[in-house]
Every structure is written in structure tokens, then in C-alpha cells.
Amino acid sequence: ILTQMGREDLQPEILNQAANEIPVQCLDSTKAKTVLGWGPKFGFDQGLGMTIKGYLEHFNQNAS
């Protein structure tokens, strides 16, 4: 995220204070691919870039 936003100068602060989270997650899309023939339309980096762009547009529109 920092790289795509051009902010390598920032360092995340990880507090490990989340409550009510699933302790272990193992996400796998194999069943969706096998049963439904599903596949992603976008790679991770492209999807992340689109998400960042959407957030920036949203916050810029609502800044005034």
C-alpha cells in the first residue's frame, strides 16, 4: 500500500489490539474455481491500485 501510494517514508504501527477477530484465516479460492469456474478479473497489485484510487476520489470529493 505504501509503495503504491508513493509513501515509503511511512512506517506502519502494529498495535495487535484487534478484538473479536478470527484468530486464524486460511483463505483459498480453489473451490470457487473448481465448482463455479470462477477466476479473478484483476491481479492483487491492480486491484489494490483501483481500491486506493477509489478511496482517494471518495475522500477528495467529501473533503469540502
Secondary structure, 3 states (H helix, E strand, C coil): CCCCCCCCCCCCCCCCCCCCCCCCCCCCCHHHHHHHCCCCCCCHHHHHHHHHHHHHHHHHHCCC
